[in-house]
Amino acid sequence: MSATPLLALRDVGRTFSSGIFSRRRVRAVIDVSFELAADRPEVFAVIGESGSGKTTLARMILGAISPTAGAILFRGRDVASLRSNRDRRDFMRAVQPIFQNPFEAFNPLKRVDRYLYASARRFAAASSRADAERLADTALHQVGLTLAEVTGRFPHELSGGQLQRAAIARALISGPSLIVADEPVSMIDASLRMTITNLFRSLRDELGVSIVYITHDLATAYYVSDRIIIMRRGEVVERGAATEVLRAPQHPYTILLKQSVLSIDSTYGGGAPPASRATT
């Protein structure tokens, strides 16, 4: 008998009404299925342009909205069925988000370290200020920062790259098994994107954290991902190992995406990205 997957999507769909008085229905996500193994952490990329349904998919995985068809199972439990405060807190401890714009993830009037301490108290049972500081400092070290660098500082006093790494540290405090990262490098300087993608590889390899990486950026997906799916208008049109799909795409939409960016192979010197180790 196979082990229970960490995450399993079973024919997941989501339909929205287009307006208060309209009967028109919009199918944002259509019959999406995939699994992440519990015993093999990986970076799994969901790639698509704006309107492809990838962010809606991310919100469903996080439990922010429920599917209108199919089911999302985390460690065998339907995410939509988690109703009690305890169940929701346990789920949120194990599944953490990272959002697109780090400056929107933090209140500009609240010091960054306060967020870290709050996460330590809520999700890691920190019983004292010293415990919260220790947990925050450990998480910050895992992303290349220190507590001294963020203590007392407001979001605008950090660079975009520092703030995104602080957001990742905040997510790590609870010791998650899964991170859902929605366009985490699109709002930071191009020179810092490699820092974040390398960090995702380290989280996978050193901490055993799986990452669902939501992106429109084929180059970073090629570099960091083990497996990918390509979404178009809510549907998965291609899937497989990242290197195989992006080097030799089969679906016309994937081919068009690849042609619309600089050569992926030339971006990374023509070699296979060190992250890729998955099979289909």
Stockholm file with secondary structure:
# STOCKHOLM 1.0

chainA/1-280         MSATPLLALRDVGRTFSSGIFSRRRVRAVIDVSFELAADRPEVFAVIGESGSGKTTLARMILGAISPTAGAILFRGRDVASLRSNRDRRDFMRAVQPIFQNPFEAFNPLKRVDRYLYASARRFAAASSRADAERLADTALHQVGLTLAEVTGRFPHELSGGQLQRAAIARALISGPSLIVADEPVSMIDASLRMTITNLFRSLRDELGVSIVYITHDLATAYYVSDRIIIMRRGEVVERGAATEVLRAPQHPYTILLKQSVLSIDSTYGGGAPPASRATT
#=GR chainA/1-280 SS CCCCCSEEEEEEEEEEESSSSCCCEEEEEEEEEEEECTTSCCEEEEECCTTSSHHHHHHHHTTSSCCSEEEEEETTEEGGGCCSHHHHHHHHHHEEEECSCHHHHSCTTSCHHHHHHHHHHHHSCCCSHHHHHHHHHHHHHHTTCCHHHHTTCCGGGSCHHHHHHHHHHHHHTTCCSEEEEESTTTTSCHHHHHHHHHHHHHHHHHHCCEEEEEESCHHHHHHHCSEEEEEETTEEEEEEEHHHHHHSCCSHHHHHHHHTSSCHHHHTTTSCCTTCCCCC
#=GC SS_cons         CCCCCSEEEEEEEEEEESSSSCCCEEEEEEEEEEEECTTSCCEEEEECCTTSSHHHHHHHHTTSSCCSEEEEEETTEEGGGCCSHHHHHHHHHHEEEECSCHHHHSCTTSCHHHHHHHHHHHHSCCCSHHHHHHHHHHHHHHTTCCHHHHTTCCGGGSCHHHHHHHHHHHHHTTCCSEEEEESTTTTSCHHHHHHHHHHHHHHHHHHCCEEEEEESCHHHHHHHCSEEEEEETTEEEEEEEHHHHHHSCCSHHHHHHHHTSSCHHHHTTTSCCTTCCCCC
//
